[in-house]
Amino acid sequence: MRGAHLRSADLSSTNLSGTNLSNADLLDAILSSANLSTANLRNIEMISANLRGAILIDADLSGAILSDAIVQPEQLEQAKSLQNATMPDGSKHP
């Protein structure tokens, strides 16, 4: 699913564990309660995505764009990497 265009897709409660979604477009996608553990989410565009309750354990969010995404800090803390990610508040993660 690398580079997939899933803009506004409803993927709530979907098991995407271990999936390669790098460079995908998930703008406005609904990923509430989705399992994204160990997923490759490098350089993914998740602007305004709903990640409420999503499992992000060991997910690689390096370079991800999470501007205005609905996600809790506790969820992001479980990620494998947030290097150079744009956080929901627009700040850049080191």
C-alpha positions as CSV (number, residue, x, y, z in Angstrom):
1,M,0.0,0.0,0.0
2,R,3.1,2.2,-0.3
3,G,2.1,5.6,-1.8
4,A,-1.6,4.8,-1.7
5,H,-4.2,7.6,-2.1
6,L,-6.6,7.0,0.8
7,R,-7.8,10.5,1.3
8,S,-10.9,10.6,3.4
9,A,-11.0,6.8,3.6
10,D,-12.8,5.2,6.6
11,L,-10.3,2.7,7.9
12,S,-11.6,2.6,11.5
13,S,-10.9,-0.6,13.4
14,T,-8.9,-1.9,10.5
15,N,-5.9,-4.2,11.2
16,L,-3.0,-2.5,9.3
17,S,-0.3,-3.9,11.6
18,G,3.0,-4.3,9.8
19,T,1.7,-2.6,6.6
20,N,3.9,-0.4,4.5
21,L,2.0,2.8,4.1
22,S,5.0,5.0,3.5
23,N,4.4,8.1,1.3
24,A,0.6,7.4,1.4
25,D,-2.0,10.2,1.4
26,L,-4.4,9.7,4.3
27,L,-5.6,13.3,4.5
28,D,-8.8,13.5,6.5
29,A,-8.8,9.7,6.9
30,I,-10.6,8.0,9.8
31,L,-8.3,5.6,11.5
32,S,-10.0,5.5,14.9
33,S,-9.2,2.3,16.7
34,A,-7.1,1.0,13.8
35,N,-4.2,-1.3,14.6
36,L,-1.1,0.4,13.0
37,S,1.5,-1.3,15.3
38,T,4.8,-1.9,13.6
39,A,3.5,-0.2,10.4
40,N,5.8,1.7,8.1
41,L,4.3,5.2,8.1
42,R,7.4,7.1,7.0
43,N,6.6,10.3,5.1
44,I,2.8,9.6,5.3
45,E,0.4,12.6,5.0
46,M,-2.1,12.4,7.8
47,I,-3.3,16.0,7.9
48,S,-6.6,16.2,9.9
49,A,-6.7,12.4,10.2
50,N,-8.7,10.9,13.1
51,L,-6.4,8.5,15.0
52,R,-8.4,8.4,18.2
53,G,-7.7,5.1,19.9
54,A,-5.4,3.9,17.1
55,I,-2.6,1.6,18.1
56,L,0.8,3.1,17.1
57,I,3.1,0.7,19.1
58,D,6.4,0.5,17.3
59,A,5.0,2.3,14.2
60,D,7.6,4.3,12.2
61,L,6.3,7.8,11.8
62,S,9.6,9.4,10.6
63,G,8.8,12.4,8.4
64,A,5.0,12.0,8.8
65,I,2.8,15.0,8.5
66,L,0.3,14.9,11.4
67,S,-0.9,18.6,11.3
68,D,-4.3,18.9,12.9
69,A,-4.5,15.1,13.4
70,I,-6.7,13.9,16.2
71,V,-4.2,11.8,18.3
72,Q,-3.2,11.7,21.9
73,P,0.4,12.4,23.0
74,E,0.4,9.0,24.8
75,Q,-0.3,7.3,21.4
76,L,2.6,9.1,19.7
77,E,4.9,8.2,22.6
78,Q,4.5,4.5,21.7
79,A,5.8,5.0,18.1
80,K,9.1,3.6,17.1
81,S,10.2,6.9,15.6
82,L,8.9,10.4,15.1
83,Q,12.1,11.8,13.6
84,N,11.4,14.9,11.5
85,A,7.6,14.4,11.9
86,T,5.3,17.4,11.8
87,M,3.2,17.1,15.0
88,P,-0.5,17.9,15.3
89,D,0.2,21.4,16.6
90,G,2.4,22.1,13.6
91,S,5.7,21.8,15.4
92,K,8.6,19.7,14.0
93,H,9.8,16.8,16.0
94,P,13.6,16.6,16.3
